[in-house]
Amino acid sequence: MFNQKIYENSRPEGIGVLEIGGEREEKEPRLFVPLKRTELRGEIVGPLAALSLVQTYAYSREQCDAVLEAVYRFPLPGDAAVTGVRVRFGEVEIVTTLQEREAAEAEYGKAVQEGRQAALLTRESPDVFTLHVAGIQPDQDVVVETRYVQLARPRGEEPSWLLRVPLTTAPRYVREDEAGSRHACGQPLALLRDPGHRFSLDLMVRDAGEVSSPTHHIDVTPEGGAGDARVRLHEGEAIPDRDFILRWTPRQEEGRPSLSVMHHWDHDAGQVYFLALVAPPATHPPGGGAAREVILLVDHSGSMEGPKWAASDWAVNSYLSTLRDRDQFALGLFHSSTKWFSKKPSAATAQTLERAARWLDENRDSGGTNLGVALEQALHLARTEDEECARHVLIVTDAQVSDAARITRLADEEARHPARRRISVLCIDAAPNAFLANELARRGGGSAIFLTSDPDQEDITTALEDVLAEWAEPALVGLRL
């Protein structure tokens, strides 16, 4: 299951490390089994990547003449889900199996007491898996292969996806009173300033347009069918002093949209899965897309005060600047009550947009979070007569509301309207109501995007530039499967 609450502005958590277990003094340095090599393999189809990260660890008898137990922490990069883990000690291979936590911990503890080699994989937090490994011997390679699938996010105004592979560690502060908690166990990692190992990759990208990397020099070699290419590092190996980023675009045609269909046969389940990918034309004249009818609902409740309020207003002003004269928009502010810039959608002329920006800045009052009332009013605003326009309700909020049932019911009713308005949510908070945001987007045919207000993460406004591009000029409307 993919993580349903990925923060677009979260910092990368870092690469997996194998930390030696056991008791240590408070000021005693943390010790790690040396990492010798990291290799990334896998296949990318559209926005989906099936990846295998293989890491080899080893220590010599001169370094430590003892059998060790260690903890492998693997931070999941982005929207990813682990599908399997294998651990190989020399000629012995251990494959993880799914069990209840207590039963798995008991079986692992028994193996340790009996002196057997064993591994225990647990999920300590939504984005970090922990693997306990017992029976590591000197002069013996320990190979950890973590298989996972990742959903790449669209990036920028041009259709493209971005995949980030963490190659460096990112330290995170954990208070002393939290050190023994399960949550603290999921907080990686110590910073390794001199990694002393190398990174290589071998990826197959299917049915793609351009493939590039802004961080590394790569070789992209056509192989197989049209749009298929193998990606390797130009030097073969690289020092892992920065994360690896891969960017690719779908195949596009001139003057018209294109459709690509990929399928996957699951032999074990006896099921066939397919992915239908629609790409816009490679080029189209400015203003050649569909007109927009956009309703912006902005949360000005008490829980949004501070950086979240500033970020949400910045997002609204930035989005309004992308509208054209033929577009229509409505702007509403909600807290205990709802205020509207106008009683019906207005033409997005330069003068009207300027007045809307001033109105947004002048209204600083606050209160509760009556999203249900605001959404109901938004969905009942008059609709433009243009049947070919793209209709959208964009909600900027932290989703800290109590009337979730009413809100989702409104989305269900709107989905049945012949001139439906899609509903999307831009959720800004360090601990948002992710369930409601995702449900509202799913039922409303839109998308839910999350930005954390945690000051320790990346700047909100920087991430918003990429986020807002997802709701930019639509190329096609009325698509049906």
C-alpha positions as CSV (number, residue, x, y, z in Angstrom):
1,M,0.0,0.0,0.0
2,F,1.4,3.4,-1.0
3,N,1.8,6.0,1.7
4,Q,-1.3,8.2,1.4
5,K,0.3,11.2,3.0
6,I,3.5,12.2,1.2
7,Y,4.7,15.7,2.0
8,E,5.9,17.4,-1.2
9,N,8.3,19.6,0.8
10,S,9.8,16.9,3.1
11,R,13.5,16.4,3.3
12,P,14.9,13.1,2.0
13,E,15.5,10.8,5.0
14,G,18.7,9.3,3.7
15,I,20.0,5.9,2.7
16,G,19.7,2.7,4.7
17,V,22.5,1.9,7.3
18,L,23.4,-1.1,9.3
19,E,24.0,0.0,12.9
20,I,25.6,-2.3,15.4
21,G,23.2,-3.1,18.3
22,G,23.8,-3.6,22.0
23,E,24.1,-1.3,25.0
24,R,26.3,1.8,24.8
25,E,27.1,4.7,27.0
26,E,25.2,8.0,26.4
27,K,28.2,9.8,24.8
28,E,29.6,6.7,23.1
29,P,29.6,7.1,19.3
30,R,27.2,5.0,17.2
31,L,28.9,2.2,15.3
32,F,28.0,0.9,11.9
33,V,28.9,-2.1,9.8
34,P,30.8,-0.6,6.9
35,L,28.8,-0.3,3.6
36,K,30.8,-1.6,0.6
37,R,28.5,-1.1,-2.3
38,T,25.0,0.1,-3.2
39,E,23.3,-0.9,-6.5
40,L,19.9,0.1,-7.7
41,R,18.1,-2.1,-10.2
42,G,14.6,-2.1,-11.6
43,E,12.0,-1.1,-14.2
44,I,10.0,2.1,-14.7
45,V,6.7,2.1,-16.5
46,G,5.0,5.5,-16.7
47,P,4.9,6.9,-13.2
48,L,5.4,3.4,-11.6
49,A,8.8,2.1,-10.6
50,A,9.6,-1.4,-9.4
51,L,13.0,-1.1,-7.8
52,S,15.5,-3.3,-6.0
53,L,18.1,-1.7,-3.8
54,V,21.0,-4.0,-3.0
55,Q,23.5,-3.0,-0.3
56,T,26.5,-5.0,0.7
57,Y,28.0,-4.7,4.2
58,A,31.1,-6.4,5.7
59,Y,33.8,-6.0,8.4
60,S,37.1,-7.7,8.7
61,R,38.3,-9.8,11.7
62,E,41.0,-7.1,12.2
63,Q,38.2,-4.5,12.7
64,C,36.1,-6.7,15.0
65,D,36.7,-10.3,16.1
66,A,33.1,-10.9,17.2
67,V,29.7,-12.1,15.9
68,L,27.4,-9.1,15.8
69,E,23.7,-8.2,15.9
70,A,22.8,-5.1,13.9
71,V,19.8,-3.0,13.0
72,Y,19.2,-2.0,9.3
73,R,17.1,1.1,8.9
74,F,15.6,1.8,5.4
75,P,13.9,5.1,4.9
76,L,11.3,4.8,2.2
77,P,11.9,7.3,-0.5
78,G,8.7,9.2,-1.5
79,D,5.5,7.4,-2.2
80,A,6.8,3.8,-1.9
81,A,5.8,0.5,-0.4
82,V,8.2,-2.4,0.4
83,T,7.3,-5.7,-1.3
84,G,10.1,-7.9,0.0
85,V,13.4,-8.1,1.7
86,R,16.2,-10.7,1.4
87,V,19.3,-11.0,3.6
88,R,22.3,-13.1,2.5
89,F,25.1,-14.1,5.0
90,G,27.7,-15.6,2.8
91,E,25.9,-18.7,1.4
92,V,22.9,-18.5,3.7
93,E,19.9,-16.6,2.5
94,I,16.9,-15.4,4.6
95,V,13.7,-14.3,3.0
96,T,11.3,-12.2,5.1
97,T,7.7,-13.5,5.6
98,L,4.7,-11.6,6.9
99,Q,3.7,-12.4,10.5
100,E,2.0,-10.8,13.5
101,R,4.5,-8.5,15.2
102,E,4.5,-10.4,18.5
103,A,5.0,-13.8,16.8
104,A,7.7,-12.5,14.6
105,E,9.6,-10.9,17.5
106,A,9.3,-14.2,19.5
107,E,10.7,-16.3,16.6
108,Y,13.5,-13.9,16.1
109,G,14.4,-13.8,19.8
110,K,14.5,-17.6,19.9
111,A,16.8,-17.7,16.9
112,V,19.2,-15.2,18.5
113,Q,19.3,-17.3,21.8
114,E,20.1,-20.4,19.8
115,G,22.9,-18.7,18.0
116,R,21.3,-18.9,14.5
117,Q,21.4,-16.3,11.8
118,A,18.1,-14.5,11.6
119,A,16.4,-11.3,10.4
120,L,13.3,-9.4,11.7
121,L,11.6,-6.8,9.5
122,T,9.3,-4.3,11.2
123,R,7.6,-1.0,10.2
124,E,8.6,1.5,12.8
125,S,7.0,4.6,11.2
126,P,5.1,5.3,8.0
127,D,8.3,6.0,6.1
128,V,10.9,3.8,7.8
129,F,11.4,0.0,7.9
130,T,13.7,-1.6,10.5
131,L,15.5,-4.9,9.9
132,H,17.1,-6.6,12.9
133,V,19.9,-8.9,11.7
134,A,21.6,-11.4,14.0
135,G,24.6,-13.7,13.4
136,I,26.9,-11.3,11.3
137,Q,30.4,-12.8,11.2
138,P,33.7,-11.1,10.4
139,D,35.0,-11.5,6.8
140,Q,31.5,-12.3,5.5
141,D,29.4,-10.2,3.2
142,V,25.9,-9.3,4.4
143,V,23.8,-8.5,1.3
144,V,20.5,-6.8,2.0
145,E,18.1,-6.6,-1.0
146,T,15.1,-4.4,-0.4
147,R,12.4,-4.5,-3.1
148,Y,9.9,-1.8,-3.3
149,V,7.5,0.0,-5.7
150,Q,7.3,3.7,-5.9
151,L,4.9,6.1,-7.4
152,A,6.7,9.1,-9.0
153,R,5.1,12.5,-8.7
154,P,4.5,14.7,-11.8
155,R,6.9,17.7,-11.8
156,G,6.9,21.1,-13.5
157,E,4.6,22.6,-16.2
158,E,5.8,20.1,-18.8
159,P,4.6,16.5,-18.3
160,S,7.4,14.7,-16.5
161,W,8.1,12.6,-13.5
162,L,10.9,12.7,-11.0
163,L,12.4,9.8,-8.9
164,R,14.7,10.6,-6.1
165,V,17.0,7.9,-4.6
166,P,18.5,8.9,-1.3
167,L,22.3,8.1,-1.2
168,T,23.3,10.1,1.8
169,T,22.1,10.0,5.4
170,A,20.0,12.7,7.0
171,P,20.3,13.1,10.8
172,R,17.2,13.8,12.8
173,Y,17.1,14.9,16.4
174,V,15.5,12.6,18.9
175,R,15.0,13.7,22.5
176,E,16.6,11.5,25.2
177,D,13.1,10.8,26.7
178,E,12.0,9.5,23.3
179,A,15.0,7.3,22.7
180,G,13.3,4.1,23.8
181,S,10.0,4.6,21.9
182,R,9.1,2.7,18.8
183,H,8.6,6.1,17.0
184,A,12.2,7.0,17.9
185,C,13.4,3.7,16.4
186,G,12.0,4.9,13.1
187,Q,14.0,8.2,13.2
188,P,17.1,7.8,11.0
189,L,20.1,8.3,10.9
190,A,23.6,9.2,11.9
191,L,25.5,11.3,9.4
192,L,28.2,9.4,7.6
193,R,30.6,12.1,6.2
194,D,33.0,9.7,4.5
195,P,30.9,6.9,3.0
196,G,33.8,4.9,1.6
197,H,31.6,3.0,-0.8
198,R,30.3,3.3,-4.4
199,F,26.9,3.5,-6.0
200,S,25.9,2.0,-9.4
201,L,22.5,1.6,-11.2
202,D,20.9,-0.4,-13.9
203,L,17.4,0.8,-14.7
204,M,15.0,0.0,-17.6
205,V,12.6,2.8,-18.5
206,R,9.7,1.8,-20.7
207,D,7.7,3.8,-23.2
208,A,9.3,7.1,-22.3
209,G,10.2,10.3,-24.1
210,E,13.3,12.1,-22.8
211,V,15.3,10.6,-19.8
212,S,17.7,12.8,-17.9
213,S,19.4,13.3,-14.5
214,P,20.1,16.8,-13.1
215,T,22.5,15.2,-10.5
216,H,24.6,12.6,-12.3
217,H,26.1,11.9,-15.8
218,I,24.1,9.0,-17.2
219,D,24.1,6.9,-20.3
220,V,20.6,6.4,-21.9
221,T,20.8,3.5,-24.4
222,P,17.7,2.6,-26.5
223,E,16.9,-1.0,-26.0
224,G,13.8,-3.1,-26.8
225,G,10.6,-1.4,-28.1
226,A,10.0,2.2,-29.0
227,G,10.6,4.5,-26.1
228,D,12.4,1.8,-24.1
229,A,15.9,2.7,-22.8
230,R,18.5,1.3,-20.3
231,V,19.9,3.8,-17.9
232,R,23.4,3.5,-16.3
233,L,25.9,5.8,-14.8
234,H,28.4,7.0,-17.4
235,E,31.4,6.3,-15.1
236,G,29.9,2.9,-14.0
237,E,30.1,3.9,-10.4
238,A,29.8,7.1,-8.4
239,I,30.7,8.4,-5.0
240,P,27.4,8.7,-3.0
241,D,27.9,12.3,-2.0
242,R,24.5,13.5,-3.2
243,D,21.1,11.9,-3.9
244,F,20.4,10.5,-7.4
245,I,17.5,12.1,-9.3
246,L,16.0,10.7,-12.5
247,R,13.6,12.7,-14.6
248,W,11.6,11.3,-17.6
249,T,8.7,12.3,-19.8
250,P,6.0,10.3,-21.5
251,R,6.1,9.7,-25.2
252,Q,4.1,12.5,-26.9
253,E,2.9,13.2,-30.4
254,E,2.7,16.5,-32.3
255,G,-0.6,18.2,-32.5
256,R,-2.7,15.5,-30.7
257,P,-2.8,13.6,-27.4
258,S,-1.4,10.1,-27.2
259,L,-2.5,6.9,-25.4
260,S,-0.1,4.2,-24.1
261,V,-1.4,1.0,-22.5
262,M,0.9,-1.2,-20.4
263,H,-0.1,-4.5,-18.8
264,H,1.3,-6.8,-16.1
265,W,0.5,-10.4,-15.6
266,D,0.5,-11.5,-12.0
267,H,1.1,-15.3,-12.3
268,D,0.6,-16.0,-8.6
269,A,-2.7,-14.2,-8.3
270,G,-3.9,-15.1,-11.8
271,Q,-4.7,-11.4,-12.5
272,V,-3.8,-9.1,-15.3
273,Y,-3.3,-5.4,-14.5
274,F,-3.0,-2.6,-16.9
275,L,-2.0,1.1,-16.9
276,A,-3.5,3.5,-19.4
277,L,-1.4,6.7,-19.8
278,V,-2.7,9.7,-21.6
279,A,-0.1,12.3,-22.6
280,P,-0.9,15.8,-23.9
281,P,0.3,16.9,-27.3
282,A,4.1,17.6,-27.5
283,T,3.3,21.2,-28.5
284,H,0.2,23.3,-28.5
285,P,-0.3,27.0,-29.0
286,P,-0.6,29.2,-25.9
287,G,-4.2,29.4,-24.9
288,G,-5.0,26.3,-26.9
289,G,-6.1,24.2,-24.0
290,A,-9.6,24.1,-22.4
291,A,-11.0,27.1,-20.6
292,R,-11.2,26.9,-16.8
293,E,-14.0,27.5,-14.3
294,V,-12.2,27.4,-10.9
295,I,-13.6,27.9,-7.4
296,L,-10.9,28.5,-4.8
297,L,-11.9,27.8,-1.2
298,V,-9.3,29.1,1.3
299,D,-9.2,28.1,5.0
300,H,-8.8,31.2,7.2
301,S,-9.6,29.3,10.5
302,G,-7.6,29.7,13.7
303,S,-5.7,26.5,13.1
304,M,-4.3,28.0,9.9
305,E,-2.7,31.1,11.5
306,G,1.0,31.7,11.0
307,P,3.1,30.2,8.2
308,K,0.2,28.0,7.0
309,W,-2.0,31.1,6.4
310,A,0.8,32.9,4.6
311,A,1.5,29.9,2.4
312,S,-2.1,29.3,1.5
313,D,-2.6,33.0,0.5
314,W,0.6,32.8,-1.5
315,A,-0.6,29.7,-3.3
316,V,-3.9,31.3,-4.2
317,N,-2.3,34.5,-5.6
318,S,0.2,32.4,-7.5
319,Y,-2.6,30.2,-9.0
320,L,-4.8,33.2,-9.9
321,S,-1.8,34.6,-11.9
322,T,-2.0,31.6,-14.2
323,L,-5.6,32.3,-15.3
324,R,-6.4,33.8,-18.7
325,D,-9.2,36.2,-19.8
326,R,-11.4,33.4,-21.0
327,D,-11.2,31.6,-17.6
328,Q,-13.8,32.1,-14.9
329,F,-13.0,32.0,-11.1
330,A,-14.7,32.4,-7.7
331,L,-12.8,33.0,-4.5
332,G,-14.2,32.1,-1.0
333,L,-12.7,32.4,2.5
334,F,-14.1,30.1,5.2
335,H,-13.8,29.7,8.9
336,S,-16.9,29.9,11.1
337,S,-18.7,31.5,8.2
338,T,-17.9,31.8,4.5
339,K,-17.2,35.1,2.5
340,W,-17.2,35.3,-1.3
341,F,-15.3,37.7,-3.5
342,S,-18.3,37.6,-5.9
343,K,-21.7,35.8,-5.9
344,K,-20.9,34.0,-9.1
345,P,-17.7,33.1,-11.1
346,S,-16.0,36.2,-12.6
347,A,-14.0,36.6,-15.8
348,A,-10.3,36.4,-15.0
349,T,-9.4,39.8,-16.3
350,A,-6.3,41.6,-15.0
351,Q,-8.4,44.2,-13.2
352,T,-10.6,41.5,-11.5
353,L,-7.6,39.4,-10.5
354,E,-5.9,42.5,-8.9
355,R,-9.1,43.3,-6.9
356,A,-9.3,39.6,-5.8
357,A,-5.7,39.7,-4.5
358,R,-6.5,42.9,-2.5
359,W,-9.7,41.4,-1.1
360,L,-7.8,38.3,0.0
361,D,-5.2,40.4,1.8
362,E,-7.7,42.6,3.5
363,N,-9.8,39.8,5.0
364,R,-7.9,38.7,8.1
365,D,-10.7,37.6,10.4
366,S,-10.7,34.0,11.7
367,G,-12.8,31.4,13.5
368,G,-13.7,27.8,13.3
369,T,-13.4,25.4,10.3
370,N,-16.9,25.0,8.7
371,L,-15.6,23.4,5.5
372,G,-18.9,21.6,4.9
373,V,-20.9,24.8,4.6
374,A,-18.3,26.4,2.4
375,L,-18.1,23.4,0.0
376,E,-21.9,23.2,-0.2
377,Q,-22.0,26.9,-1.2
378,A,-19.2,26.5,-3.7
379,L,-20.9,23.6,-5.4
380,H,-24.2,25.5,-5.7
381,L,-22.6,28.6,-7.4
382,A,-23.9,29.2,-11.0
383,R,-22.0,27.2,-13.6
384,T,-20.7,28.7,-16.8
385,E,-22.5,27.8,-20.0
386,D,-19.3,26.5,-21.8
387,E,-19.8,22.8,-21.8
388,E,-16.1,22.2,-22.8
389,C,-14.6,24.0,-19.9
390,A,-12.7,22.3,-17.1
391,R,-14.6,22.8,-13.8
392,H,-12.6,22.5,-10.6
393,V,-13.0,23.3,-6.9
394,L,-9.6,23.7,-5.2
395,I,-9.6,23.7,-1.4
396,V,-6.6,25.0,0.5
397,T,-6.9,23.8,4.1
398,D,-5.4,21.7,6.9
399,A,-8.6,19.6,6.9
400,Q,-9.0,19.8,10.7
401,V,-12.8,19.5,10.6
402,S,-15.4,17.4,12.3
403,D,-18.1,17.1,9.6
404,A,-16.3,14.6,7.4
405,A,-19.5,12.6,6.6
406,R,-21.3,15.7,5.3
407,I,-18.3,16.7,3.2
408,T,-17.8,13.4,1.5
409,R,-21.6,13.1,0.8
410,L,-21.4,16.5,-1.0
411,A,-18.5,15.1,-3.1
412,D,-20.6,12.0,-4.0
413,E,-23.6,14.1,-5.1
414,E,-21.4,16.4,-7.2
415,A,-19.8,13.4,-9.0
416,R,-23.3,12.6,-10.4
417,H,-23.9,16.1,-11.8
418,P,-23.8,16.2,-15.6
419,A,-21.5,19.3,-15.4
420,R,-19.5,18.1,-12.4
421,R,-16.8,20.1,-10.8
422,R,-13.8,18.1,-9.7
423,I,-12.6,18.6,-6.2
424,S,-8.9,18.8,-5.2
425,V,-7.3,19.5,-1.8
426,L,-4.0,21.3,-1.1
427,C,-3.4,20.3,2.6
428,I,-0.9,22.4,4.6
429,D,-0.1,21.1,8.1
430,A,2.4,19.1,10.0
431,A,-0.4,16.7,11.0
432,P,-3.2,17.0,8.5
433,N,-6.4,15.0,8.3
434,A,-5.0,12.9,5.5
435,F,-8.0,10.5,5.5
436,L,-10.5,13.2,4.7
437,A,-8.3,15.0,2.2
438,N,-7.7,11.7,0.3
439,E,-11.4,10.7,0.4
440,L,-12.6,14.1,-0.8
441,A,-10.2,13.9,-3.7
442,R,-11.0,10.3,-4.6
443,R,-14.8,10.9,-4.5
444,G,-14.4,14.3,-6.2
445,G,-12.3,13.0,-9.1
446,G,-9.4,15.3,-8.1
447,S,-6.1,15.0,-6.3
448,A,-4.8,15.5,-2.7
449,I,-1.4,17.1,-2.2
450,F,0.2,17.6,1.2
451,L,2.7,20.1,2.4
452,T,4.1,20.0,5.9
453,S,4.3,23.2,8.0
454,D,7.2,21.7,10.0
455,P,9.9,24.4,10.0
456,D,12.6,21.7,9.9
457,Q,11.5,20.7,6.4
458,E,11.9,22.4,3.0
459,D,10.3,25.8,2.4
460,I,6.6,25.6,1.6
461,T,6.5,28.2,-1.2
462,T,9.3,26.5,-3.1
463,A,7.4,23.2,-3.2
464,L,4.2,25.0,-4.2
465,E,5.7,26.1,-7.5
466,D,5.7,22.4,-8.6
467,V,2.4,21.6,-6.9
468,L,0.4,24.3,-8.6
469,A,1.6,23.2,-12.0
470,E,-0.6,20.1,-11.5
471,W,-3.7,22.4,-11.7
472,A,-2.4,24.5,-14.6
473,E,-3.8,24.8,-18.0
474,P,-5.8,21.6,-18.9
475,A,-5.1,20.1,-22.3
476,L,-8.2,17.8,-22.5
477,V,-11.6,17.5,-20.7
478,G,-14.3,14.9,-20.7
479,L,-12.0,11.8,-20.9
480,R,-13.7,8.5,-20.2
481,L,-12.3,5.0,-19.8
